[in-house]
Amino acid sequence: MTLEEVCAELRINRSTFNDWRAKKCAPTCLKLPNGKVRFRRSELDRRLSSRAEVTA
């Protein structure tokens, strides 16, 4: 998934995602040779479920 797709799905701004990334709360990403980042769907789902358990 692209960063834009992740932000759209989570309904957040890119700046919010960057804050999460700085706090190490964002899903891990893969950095491509062209400098762009991609996210695995499974990693996003895992991160979301782990956050749900923390707040529950």
mmCIF file as gemmi writes it, N, C-alpha and C atoms, coordinates in Angstrom:
data_model
loop_
_atom_site.group_PDB
_atom_site.id
_atom_site.type_symbol
_atom_site.label_atom_id
_atom_site.label_alt_id
_atom_site.label_comp_id
_atom_site.label_asym_id
_atom_site.label_entity_id
_atom_site.label_seq_id
_atom_site.pdbx_PDB_ins_code
_atom_site.Cartn_x
_atom_site.Cartn_y
_atom_site.Cartn_z
_atom_site.occupancy
_atom_site.B_iso_or_equiv
_atom_site.pdbx_formal_charge
_atom_site.auth_seq_id
_atom_site.auth_asym_id
_atom_site.pdbx_PDB_model_num
ATOM 1 N N . MET Axp A 1 ? 0.842 -1.169 0 1 0 ? 1 A 1
ATOM 2 C CA . MET Axp A 1 ? 0 0 0 1 0 ? 1 A 1
ATOM 3 C C . MET Axp A 1 ? 0.888 1.233 0 1 0 ? 1 A 1
ATOM 4 N N . THR Axp A 2 ? 0.408 2.28 -0.624 1 0 ? 2 A 1
ATOM 5 C CA . THR Axp A 2 ? 1.149 3.535 -0.609 1 0 ? 2 A 1
ATOM 6 C C . THR Axp A 2 ? 0.832 4.302 0.67 1 0 ? 2 A 1
ATOM 7 N N . LEU Axp A 3 ? 1.624 5.295 0.956 1 0 ? 3 A 1
ATOM 8 C CA . LEU Axp A 3 ? 1.378 6.142 2.115 1 0 ? 3 A 1
ATOM 9 C C . LEU Axp A 3 ? 0.021 6.829 1.986 1 0 ? 3 A 1
ATOM 10 N N . GLU Axp A 4 ? -0.303 7.259 0.793 1 0 ? 4 A 1
ATOM 11 C CA . GLU Axp A 4 ? -1.586 7.92 0.562 1 0 ? 4 A 1
ATOM 12 C C . GLU Axp A 4 ? -2.755 6.977 0.84 1 0 ? 4 A 1
ATOM 13 N N . GLU Axp A 5 ? -2.622 5.726 0.432 1 0 ? 5 A 1
ATOM 14 C CA . GLU Axp A 5 ? -3.676 4.735 0.677 1 0 ? 5 A 1
ATOM 15 C C . GLU Axp A 5 ? -3.85 4.468 2.171 1 0 ? 5 A 1
ATOM 16 N N . VAL Axp A 6 ? -2.738 4.366 2.885 1 0 ? 6 A 1
ATOM 17 C CA . VAL Axp A 6 ? -2.802 4.129 4.325 1 0 ? 6 A 1
ATOM 18 C C . VAL Axp A 6 ? -3.476 5.311 5.021 1 0 ? 6 A 1
ATOM 19 N N . CYS Axp A 7 ? -3.069 6.52 4.68 1 0 ? 7 A 1
ATOM 20 C CA . CYS Axp A 7 ? -3.665 7.712 5.294 1 0 ? 7 A 1
ATOM 21 C C . CYS Axp A 7 ? -5.149 7.814 4.977 1 0 ? 7 A 1
ATOM 22 N N . ALA Axp A 8 ? -5.528 7.495 3.747 1 0 ? 8 A 1
ATOM 23 C CA . ALA Axp A 8 ? -6.946 7.543 3.372 1 0 ? 8 A 1
ATOM 24 C C . ALA Axp A 8 ? -7.745 6.506 4.154 1 0 ? 8 A 1
ATOM 25 N N . GLU Axp A 9 ? -7.209 5.315 4.283 1 0 ? 9 A 1
ATOM 26 C CA . GLU Axp A 9 ? -7.927 4.266 5.005 1 0 ? 9 A 1
ATOM 27 C C . GLU Axp A 9 ? -8.086 4.613 6.481 1 0 ? 9 A 1
ATOM 28 N N . LEU Axp A 10 ? -7.05 5.205 7.068 1 0 ? 10 A 1
ATOM 29 C CA . LEU Axp A 10 ? -7.1 5.568 8.482 1 0 ? 10 A 1
ATOM 30 C C . LEU Axp A 10 ? -7.789 6.916 8.709 1 0 ? 10 A 1
ATOM 31 N N . ARG Axp A 11 ? -8.06 7.611 7.616 1 0 ? 11 A 1
ATOM 32 C CA . ARG Axp A 11 ? -8.685 8.951 7.669 1 0 ? 11 A 1
ATOM 33 C C . ARG Axp A 11 ? -7.853 9.92 8.497 1 0 ? 11 A 1
ATOM 34 N N . ILE Axp A 12 ? -6.562 9.963 8.176 1 0 ? 12 A 1
ATOM 35 C CA . ILE Axp A 12 ? -5.644 10.869 8.859 1 0 ? 12 A 1
ATOM 36 C C . ILE Axp A 12 ? -4.86 11.671 7.827 1 0 ? 12 A 1
ATOM 37 N N . ASN Axp A 13 ? -4.302 12.778 8.275 1 0 ? 13 A 1
ATOM 38 C CA . ASN Axp A 13 ? -3.423 13.576 7.422 1 0 ? 13 A 1
ATOM 39 C C . ASN Axp A 13 ? -2.034 12.946 7.396 1 0 ? 13 A 1
ATOM 40 N N . ARG Axp A 14 ? -1.3 13.295 6.378 1 0 ? 14 A 1
ATOM 41 C CA . ARG Axp A 14 ? 0.068 12.79 6.279 1 0 ? 14 A 1
ATOM 42 C C . ARG Axp A 14 ? 0.907 13.271 7.463 1 0 ? 14 A 1
ATOM 43 N N . SER Axp A 15 ? 0.659 14.485 7.93 1 0 ? 15 A 1
ATOM 44 C CA . SER Axp A 15 ? 1.417 15.012 9.071 1 0 ? 15 A 1
ATOM 45 C C . SER Axp A 15 ? 1.153 14.184 10.334 1 0 ? 15 A 1
ATOM 46 N N . THR Axp A 16 ? -0.077 13.71 10.503 1 0 ? 16 A 1
ATOM 47 C CA . THR Axp A 16 ? -0.393 12.84 11.635 1 0 ? 16 A 1
ATOM 48 C C . THR Axp A 16 ? 0.38 11.541 11.514 1 0 ? 16 A 1
ATOM 49 N N . PHE Axp A 17 ? 0.411 10.986 10.313 1 0 ? 17 A 1
ATOM 50 C CA . PHE Axp A 17 ? 1.168 9.752 10.114 1 0 ? 17 A 1
ATOM 51 C C . PHE Axp A 17 ? 2.646 9.974 10.421 1 0 ? 17 A 1
ATOM 52 N N . ASN Axp A 18 ? 3.186 11.102 9.982 1 0 ? 18 A 1
ATOM 53 C CA . ASN Axp A 18 ? 4.594 11.392 10.256 1 0 ? 18 A 1
ATOM 54 C C . ASN Axp A 18 ? 4.854 11.516 11.751 1 0 ? 18 A 1
ATOM 55 N N . ASP Axp A 19 ? 3.909 12.085 12.489 1 0 ? 19 A 1
ATOM 56 C CA . ASP Axp A 19 ? 4.035 12.146 13.952 1 0 ? 19 A 1
ATOM 57 C C . ASP Axp A 19 ? 4.064 10.739 14.535 1 0 ? 19 A 1
ATOM 58 N N . TRP Axp A 20 ? 3.154 9.876 14.075 1 0 ? 20 A 1
ATOM 59 C CA . TRP Axp A 20 ? 3.115 8.489 14.552 1 0 ? 20 A 1
ATOM 60 C C . TRP Axp A 20 ? 4.429 7.788 14.249 1 0 ? 20 A 1
ATOM 61 N N . ARG Axp A 21 ? 4.946 8.058 13.07 1 0 ? 21 A 1
ATOM 62 C CA . ARG Axp A 21 ? 6.2 7.41 12.672 1 0 ? 21 A 1
ATOM 63 C C . ARG Axp A 21 ? 7.351 7.851 13.572 1 0 ? 21 A 1
ATOM 64 N N . ALA Axp A 22 ? 7.378 9.143 13.902 1 0 ? 22 A 1
ATOM 65 C CA . ALA Axp A 22 ? 8.415 9.667 14.794 1 0 ? 22 A 1
ATOM 66 C C . ALA Axp A 22 ? 8.314 9.052 16.187 1 0 ? 22 A 1
ATOM 67 N N . LYS Axp A 23 ? 7.081 8.732 16.614 1 0 ? 23 A 1
ATOM 68 C CA . LYS Axp A 23 ? 6.851 8.128 17.926 1 0 ? 23 A 1
ATOM 69 C C . LYS Axp A 23 ? 6.921 6.605 17.878 1 0 ? 23 A 1
ATOM 70 N N . LYS Axp A 24 ? 7.243 6.07 16.698 1 0 ? 24 A 1
ATOM 71 C CA . LYS Axp A 24 ? 7.348 4.619 16.472 1 0 ? 24 A 1
ATOM 72 C C . LYS Axp A 24 ? 6.021 3.904 16.715 1 0 ? 24 A 1
ATOM 73 N N . CYS Axp A 25 ? 4.923 4.58 16.374 1 0 ? 25 A 1
ATOM 74 C CA . CYS Axp A 25 ? 3.581 3.996 16.504 1 0 ? 25 A 1
ATOM 75 C C . CYS Axp A 25 ? 3.01 3.583 15.15 1 0 ? 25 A 1
ATOM 76 N N . ALA Axp A 26 ? 3.672 3.945 14.087 1 0 ? 26 A 1
ATOM 77 C CA . ALA Axp A 26 ? 3.18 3.663 12.734 1 0 ? 26 A 1
ATOM 78 C C . ALA Axp A 26 ? 3.584 2.255 12.31 1 0 ? 26 A 1
ATOM 79 N N . PRO Axp A 27 ? 2.843 1.685 11.357 1 0 ? 27 A 1
ATOM 80 C CA . PRO Axp A 27 ? 3.254 0.377 10.835 1 0 ? 27 A 1
ATOM 81 C C . PRO Axp A 27 ? 4.611 0.48 10.138 1 0 ? 27 A 1
ATOM 82 N N . THR Axp A 28 ? 5.372 -0.587 10.209 1 0 ? 28 A 1
ATOM 83 C CA . THR Axp A 28 ? 6.663 -0.592 9.523 1 0 ? 28 A 1
ATOM 84 C C . THR Axp A 28 ? 6.457 -0.535 8.016 1 0 ? 28 A 1
ATOM 85 N N . CYS Axp A 29 ? 7.412 0.087 7.362 1 0 ? 29 A 1
ATOM 86 C CA . CYS Axp A 29 ? 7.289 0.252 5.926 1 0 ? 29 A 1
ATOM 87 C C . CYS Axp A 29 ? 8.491 -0.358 5.223 1 0 ? 29 A 1
ATOM 88 N N . LEU Axp A 30 ? 8.336 -0.539 3.94 1 0 ? 30 A 1
ATOM 89 C CA . LEU Axp A 30 ? 9.426 -0.989 3.076 1 0 ? 30 A 1
ATOM 90 C C . LEU Axp A 30 ? 9.858 0.213 2.254 1 0 ? 30 A 1
ATOM 91 N N . LYS Axp A 31 ? 11.128 0.512 2.248 1 0 ? 31 A 1
ATOM 92 C CA . LYS Axp A 31 ? 11.626 1.621 1.447 1 0 ? 31 A 1
ATOM 93 C C . LYS Axp A 31 ? 12.128 1.076 0.119 1 0 ? 31 A 1
ATOM 94 N N . LEU Axp A 32 ? 11.565 1.581 -0.96 1 0 ? 32 A 1
ATOM 95 C CA . LEU Axp A 32 ? 11.938 1.136 -2.298 1 0 ? 32 A 1
ATOM 96 C C . LEU Axp A 32 ? 13.204 1.845 -2.764 1 0 ? 32 A 1
ATOM 97 N N . PRO Axp A 33 ? 13.885 1.313 -3.763 1 0 ? 33 A 1
ATOM 98 C CA . PRO Axp A 33 ? 15.105 1.945 -4.266 1 0 ? 33 A 1
ATOM 99 C C . PRO Axp A 33 ? 14.892 3.383 -4.754 1 0 ? 33 A 1
ATOM 100 N N . ASN Axp A 34 ? 13.674 3.715 -5.182 1 0 ? 34 A 1
ATOM 101 C CA . ASN Axp A 34 ? 13.414 5.079 -5.65 1 0 ? 34 A 1
ATOM 102 C C . ASN Axp A 34 ? 13.091 6.035 -4.499 1 0 ? 34 A 1
ATOM 103 N N . GLY Axp A 35 ? 13.152 5.541 -3.24 1 0 ? 35 A 1
ATOM 104 C CA . GLY Axp A 35 ? 12.932 6.381 -2.075 1 0 ? 35 A 1
ATOM 105 C C . GLY Axp A 35 ? 11.503 6.386 -1.56 1 0 ? 35 A 1
ATOM 106 N N . LYS Axp A 36 ? 10.585 5.828 -2.322 1 0 ? 36 A 1
ATOM 107 C CA . LYS Axp A 36 ? 9.194 5.789 -1.884 1 0 ? 36 A 1
ATOM 108 C C . LYS Axp A 36 ? 9.019 4.663 -0.872 1 0 ? 36 A 1
ATOM 109 N N . VAL Axp A 37 ? 7.959 4.781 -0.072 1 0 ? 37 A 1
ATOM 110 C CA . VAL Axp A 37 ? 7.697 3.747 0.925 1 0 ? 37 A 1
ATOM 111 C C . VAL Axp A 37 ? 6.405 3.02 0.591 1 0 ? 37 A 1
ATOM 112 N N . ARG Axp A 38 ? 6.346 1.761 0.996 1 0 ? 38 A 1
ATOM 113 C CA . ARG Axp A 38 ? 5.161 0.925 0.815 1 0 ? 38 A 1
ATOM 114 C C . ARG Axp A 38 ? 4.904 0.192 2.12 1 0 ? 38 A 1
ATOM 115 N N . PHE Axp A 39 ? 3.645 -0.149 2.333 1 0 ? 39 A 1
ATOM 116 C CA . PHE Axp A 39 ? 3.226 -0.826 3.55 1 0 ? 39 A 1
ATOM 117 C C . PHE Axp A 39 ? 2.536 -2.125 3.182 1 0 ? 39 A 1
ATOM 118 N N . ARG Axp A 40 ? 2.807 -3.148 3.941 1 0 ? 40 A 1
ATOM 119 C CA . ARG Axp A 40 ? 2.106 -4.423 3.741 1 0 ? 40 A 1
ATOM 120 C C . ARG Axp A 40 ? 0.761 -4.345 4.442 1 0 ? 40 A 1
ATOM 121 N N . ARG Axp A 41 ? -0.257 -4.851 3.785 1 0 ? 41 A 1
ATOM 122 C CA . ARG Axp A 41 ? -1.604 -4.881 4.37 1 0 ? 41 A 1
ATOM 123 C C . ARG Axp A 41 ? -1.578 -5.63 5.7 1 0 ? 41 A 1
ATOM 124 N N . SER Axp A 42 ? -0.86 -6.746 5.741 1 0 ? 42 A 1
ATOM 125 C CA . SER Axp A 42 ? -0.807 -7.55 6.962 1 0 ? 42 A 1
ATOM 126 C C . SER Axp A 42 ? -0.182 -6.773 8.124 1 0 ? 42 A 1
ATOM 127 N N . GLU Axp A 43 ? 0.826 -5.964 7.833 1 0 ? 43 A 1
ATOM 128 C CA . GLU Axp A 43 ? 1.475 -5.16 8.871 1 0 ? 43 A 1
ATOM 129 C C . GLU Axp A 43 ? 0.526 -4.078 9.385 1 0 ? 43 A 1
ATOM 130 N N . LEU Axp A 44 ? -0.21 -3.446 8.488 1 0 ? 44 A 1
ATOM 131 C CA . LEU Axp A 44 ? -1.185 -2.433 8.895 1 0 ? 44 A 1
ATOM 132 C C . LEU Axp A 44 ? -2.26 -3.063 9.773 1 0 ? 44 A 1
ATOM 133 N N . ASP Axp A 45 ? -2.79 -4.205 9.355 1 0 ? 45 A 1
ATOM 134 C CA . ASP Axp A 45 ? -3.817 -4.894 10.14 1 0 ? 45 A 1
ATOM 135 C C . ASP Axp A 45 ? -3.285 -5.32 11.507 1 0 ? 45 A 1
ATOM 136 N N . ARG Axp A 46 ? -2.061 -5.821 11.542 1 0 ? 46 A 1
ATOM 137 C CA . ARG Axp A 46 ? -1.455 -6.241 12.806 1 0 ? 46 A 1
ATOM 138 C C . ARG Axp A 46 ? -1.29 -5.055 13.745 1 0 ? 46 A 1
ATOM 139 N N . ARG Axp A 47 ? -0.814 -3.946 13.209 1 0 ? 47 A 1
ATOM 140 C CA . ARG Axp A 47 ? -0.601 -2.751 14.027 1 0 ? 47 A 1
ATOM 141 C C . ARG Axp A 47 ? -1.927 -2.217 14.574 1 0 ? 47 A 1
ATOM 142 N N . LEU Axp A 48 ? -2.955 -2.227 13.743 1 0 ? 48 A 1
ATOM 143 C CA . LEU Axp A 48 ? -4.265 -1.756 14.186 1 0 ? 48 A 1
ATOM 144 C C . LEU Axp A 48 ? -4.832 -2.649 15.274 1 0 ? 48 A 1
ATOM 145 N N . SER Axp A 49 ? -4.699 -3.958 15.116 1 0 ? 49 A 1
ATOM 146 C CA . SER Axp A 49 ? -5.233 -4.857 16.134 1 0 ? 49 A 1
ATOM 147 C C . SER Axp A 49 ? -4.446 -4.742 17.437 1 0 ? 49 A 1
ATOM 148 N N . SER Axp A 50 ? -3.16 -4.511 17.365 1 0 ? 50 A 1
ATOM 149 C CA . SER Axp A 50 ? -2.37 -4.371 18.594 1 0 ? 50 A 1
ATOM 150 C C . SER Axp A 50 ? -2.724 -3.072 19.313 1 0 ? 50 A 1
ATOM 151 N N . ARG Axp A 51 ? -3.035 -2.022 18.561 1 0 ? 51 A 1
ATOM 152 C CA . ARG Axp A 51 ? -3.449 -0.755 19.171 1 0 ? 51 A 1
ATOM 153 C C . ARG Axp A 51 ? -4.824 -0.891 19.81 1 0 ? 51 A 1
ATOM 154 N N . ALA Axp A 52 ? -5.698 -1.678 19.211 1 0 ? 52 A 1
ATOM 155 C CA . ALA Axp A 52 ? -7.04 -1.877 19.762 1 0 ? 52 A 1
ATOM 156 C C . ALA Axp A 52 ? -6.966 -2.593 21.099 1 0 ? 52 A 1
ATOM 157 N N . GLU Axp A 53 ? -6.041 -3.535 21.227 1 0 ? 53 A 1
ATOM 158 C CA . GLU Axp A 53 ? -5.89 -4.275 22.479 1 0 ? 53 A 1
ATOM 159 C C . GLU Axp A 53 ? -5.371 -3.367 23.582 1 0 ? 53 A 1
ATOM 160 N N . VAL Axp A 54 ? -4.519 -2.418 23.242 1 0 ? 54 A 1
ATOM 161 C CA . VAL Axp A 54 ? -3.949 -1.507 24.229 1 0 ? 54 A 1
ATOM 162 C C . VAL Axp A 54 ? -5.028 -0.584 24.786 1 0 ? 54 A 1
ATOM 163 N N . THR Axp A 55 ? -5.92 -0.11 23.926 1 0 ? 55 A 1
ATOM 164 C CA . THR Axp A 55 ? -6.938 0.844 24.367 1 0 ? 55 A 1
ATOM 165 C C . THR Axp A 55 ? -8.151 0.167 24.972 1 0 ? 55 A 1
ATOM 166 N N . ALA Axp A 56 ? -8.328 -1.116 24.762 1 0 ? 56 A 1
ATOM 167 C CA . ALA Axp A 56 ? -9.514 -1.817 25.272 1 0 ? 56 A 1
ATOM 168 C C . ALA Axp A 56 ? -9.418 -2.111 26.742 1 0 ? 56 A 1
